[in-house]
């Protein structure tokens, strides 16, 4: 079945036939929810992919995933750490940031979350940095991004517990009160109220101090 290519607007750049890593852009086939042009691409290994133009031109996507696999194979023969937990973490970071076929790509690479070139191209450089961080190798700790709007890069990763990471999600609602900033879950625990109560008050437009300090009304159970 022949692909149905779309007609580009005059302002759009035509990258048909151009190479991006192992991808060759065959033609534009549509747009995604962010209004980015999606290109039908063929990888050197023969696989076909639907890749956003920005992912191609930025170098964020360079293959169907076979390039990463080849890098892993090469790396595993040079440093002897391919079975370590940190190596597996490094590999998974690259996959979710660069491989559109990865099931978590929409939460990372598709949102512009990247891994810096220095680490992407060298596990040893990643290991050199990550192994010096607090809690490296400790049970219950794993790598977390400090600022969720930024990628995996120096000064933006740490080792954190699952509890800490759950309170560092981009979907968390952060509230500042009396000079202290916490996520909604932590405030609910501090003021001994349910998260649902605080959420309803915020949706109703209550001022922050009233959201956190006014006690819920007790239901009258007297008959």
C-alpha positions as CSV (number, residue, x, y, z in Angstrom):
1,X,0.0,0.0,0.0
2,X,1.4,3.3,-1.1
3,X,1.8,6.0,1.7
4,X,-0.5,9.0,1.5
5,X,1.8,12.0,1.6
6,X,0.4,15.5,2.5
7,X,1.1,18.8,0.8
8,X,3.4,21.0,2.8
9,X,2.6,24.7,3.3
10,X,4.9,27.2,1.7
11,X,6.5,28.1,5.1
12,X,7.2,24.4,6.0
13,X,10.7,23.0,5.2
14,X,10.8,20.0,2.9
15,X,13.3,17.5,4.2
16,X,12.2,14.7,1.9
17,X,15.2,12.6,0.9
18,X,17.4,14.0,3.7
19,X,19.4,11.8,6.1
20,X,19.1,12.1,9.9
21,X,21.4,9.6,11.5
22,X,20.2,6.3,10.1
23,X,16.8,7.7,9.1
24,X,15.9,8.8,5.6
25,X,12.9,11.0,5.4
26,X,10.5,9.7,2.7
27,X,7.8,12.3,2.9
28,X,5.3,14.1,5.1
29,X,2.2,12.1,6.1
30,X,0.4,14.3,8.7
31,X,0.6,16.2,11.9
32,X,0.5,15.3,15.5
33,X,-1.5,16.9,18.4
34,X,1.2,19.6,18.7
35,X,0.8,20.5,15.0
36,X,4.3,19.2,14.2
37,X,4.7,17.6,10.8
38,X,5.1,13.8,10.9
39,X,7.5,12.2,8.4
40,X,7.5,8.7,7.1
41,X,11.1,7.6,7.5
42,X,13.0,4.5,6.7
43,X,15.9,3.3,8.9
44,X,19.1,1.9,7.4
45,X,18.2,-1.5,8.9
46,X,14.9,-1.4,6.9
47,X,12.4,-0.5,9.6
48,X,9.8,2.2,8.9
49,X,8.9,4.9,11.4
50,X,6.6,7.9,11.8
51,X,8.9,10.7,13.3
52,X,8.1,14.3,14.2
53,X,10.2,16.8,12.1
54,X,11.7,18.4,15.2
55,X,12.9,15.0,16.5
56,X,14.8,14.5,13.2
57,X,16.3,17.9,12.8
58,X,17.3,18.2,16.5
59,X,19.1,14.8,16.3
60,X,16.8,13.5,19.1
61,X,15.8,10.6,16.9
62,X,18.6,9.0,14.8
63,X,17.3,5.5,14.2
64,X,14.5,3.0,14.9
65,X,16.5,2.0,18.0
66,X,19.1,-0.1,16.3
67,X,21.7,2.6,16.7
68,X,21.3,2.4,20.5
69,X,21.5,-1.3,20.4
70,X,24.8,-1.2,18.4
71,X,26.2,1.4,20.9
72,X,25.3,-0.9,23.7
73,X,27.0,-3.9,22.1
74,X,30.1,-1.8,21.5
75,X,30.1,-0.4,25.0
76,X,29.6,-3.8,26.6
77,X,32.8,-5.1,25.0
78,X,35.0,-2.2,26.2
79,X,34.2,-1.6,29.9
80,X,32.7,-4.8,31.2
81,X,29.8,-3.1,33.1
82,X,27.0,-4.0,30.8
83,X,25.2,-6.1,33.5
84,X,25.4,-3.4,36.2
85,X,22.2,-1.6,37.4
86,X,23.7,1.8,36.3
87,X,24.4,0.6,32.8
88,X,20.8,-0.6,32.5
89,X,19.6,2.7,33.8
90,X,21.7,4.5,31.2
91,X,20.3,2.4,28.4
92,X,16.7,2.9,29.5
93,X,17.2,6.7,29.7
94,X,18.6,6.8,26.1
95,X,15.7,4.6,24.9
96,X,12.9,6.7,26.4
97,X,14.5,10.0,25.3
98,X,15.4,9.0,21.7
99,X,13.4,6.0,20.5
100,X,9.9,6.9,19.3
101,X,9.1,3.1,19.5
102,X,9.7,3.0,23.3
103,X,6.5,2.9,25.3
104,X,7.6,5.8,27.5
105,X,8.9,8.0,24.7
106,X,5.7,10.2,24.8
107,X,6.6,11.2,28.4
108,X,10.2,12.0,27.6
109,X,11.6,12.4,24.1
110,X,8.2,13.6,22.7
111,X,8.2,16.3,25.4
112,X,11.7,17.5,24.6
113,X,13.4,15.6,27.5
114,X,16.9,14.7,26.3
115,X,20.1,13.2,27.5
116,X,23.2,15.4,27.0
117,X,25.5,14.3,24.1
118,X,28.4,13.6,26.5
119,X,26.4,11.0,28.3
120,X,24.5,9.7,25.4
121,X,27.7,8.9,23.5
122,X,29.6,7.5,26.5
123,X,28.5,5.3,29.3
124,X,31.8,5.8,31.0
125,X,31.2,9.6,31.2
126,X,27.8,9.0,32.6
127,X,29.2,6.5,35.1
128,X,32.0,8.9,36.1
129,X,29.4,11.5,37.1
130,X,26.6,9.4,38.5
131,X,28.9,7.3,40.6
132,X,30.0,10.4,42.6
133,X,26.5,11.4,43.6
134,X,25.1,10.9,47.1
135,X,23.4,7.5,47.7
136,X,25.0,5.9,44.6
137,X,24.5,2.1,45.0
138,X,22.3,2.4,48.0
139,X,19.2,0.2,48.1
140,X,16.0,2.0,47.6
141,X,17.5,4.9,45.6
142,X,17.4,5.5,41.8
143,X,18.2,8.3,39.4
144,X,15.8,11.2,39.3
145,X,15.7,14.5,37.5
146,X,15.8,17.4,39.9
147,X,14.0,19.8,37.5
148,X,11.4,17.8,35.5
149,X,11.3,20.4,32.7
150,X,15.0,19.7,31.9
151,X,16.7,16.6,30.6
152,X,19.4,14.2,31.9
153,X,22.4,16.5,32.2
154,X,25.0,17.5,34.8
155,X,23.5,19.3,37.9
156,X,20.1,17.9,37.1
157,X,20.2,14.4,38.3
158,X,20.3,12.9,41.8
159,X,19.6,9.6,43.6
160,X,16.2,9.7,45.2
161,X,13.8,7.3,46.9
162,X,10.5,6.4,45.3
163,X,8.7,8.6,47.9
164,X,10.8,11.6,46.9
165,X,10.3,10.9,43.2
166,X,6.5,10.7,43.6
167,X,6.6,14.2,45.0
168,X,8.7,15.5,42.1
169,X,6.3,14.7,39.3
170,X,5.5,17.4,36.8
171,X,1.8,16.7,37.5
172,X,2.1,17.6,41.1
173,X,0.4,20.8,42.3
174,X,2.9,22.9,44.3
175,X,1.7,25.4,46.9
176,X,3.7,28.0,48.7
177,X,2.4,29.2,52.1
178,X,4.3,31.1,54.8
179,X,7.5,30.9,52.8
180,X,7.3,27.1,52.5
181,X,6.6,25.2,49.2
182,X,5.2,21.7,49.2
183,X,3.2,19.5,46.9
184,X,-0.5,19.0,47.5
185,X,-0.1,15.6,49.1
186,X,2.5,16.9,51.6
187,X,0.3,19.9,52.6
188,X,-2.7,17.6,53.0
189,X,-0.7,15.6,55.5
190,X,0.7,18.7,57.3
191,X,-2.8,20.2,57.8
192,X,-4.5,16.9,58.4
193,X,-7.0,17.3,55.6
194,X,-7.7,15.1,52.5
195,X,-6.1,15.9,49.1
196,X,-9.7,16.0,47.7
197,X,-10.7,18.8,50.0
198,X,-7.7,20.9,49.1
199,X,-8.2,20.2,45.4
200,X,-11.9,21.3,45.5
201,X,-11.0,24.5,47.3
202,X,-8.3,25.3,44.7
203,X,-10.8,24.7,41.9
204,X,-13.2,27.1,43.6
205,X,-10.5,29.8,43.6
206,X,-10.0,30.0,47.4
207,X,-7.0,32.0,48.5
208,X,-4.0,29.8,49.6
209,X,-4.2,30.7,53.3
210,X,-7.9,29.8,53.4
211,X,-7.3,26.6,51.4
212,X,-4.9,25.3,54.1
213,X,-6.2,26.8,57.3
214,X,-10.0,26.6,57.3
215,X,-11.2,23.4,58.9
216,X,-13.8,21.4,57.0
217,X,-17.3,21.6,58.3
218,X,-18.4,18.6,60.3
219,X,-21.5,16.8,59.2
220,X,-24.4,17.0,61.6
221,X,-25.4,13.4,62.3
222,X,-28.1,14.2,64.9
223,X,-31.5,13.0,63.9
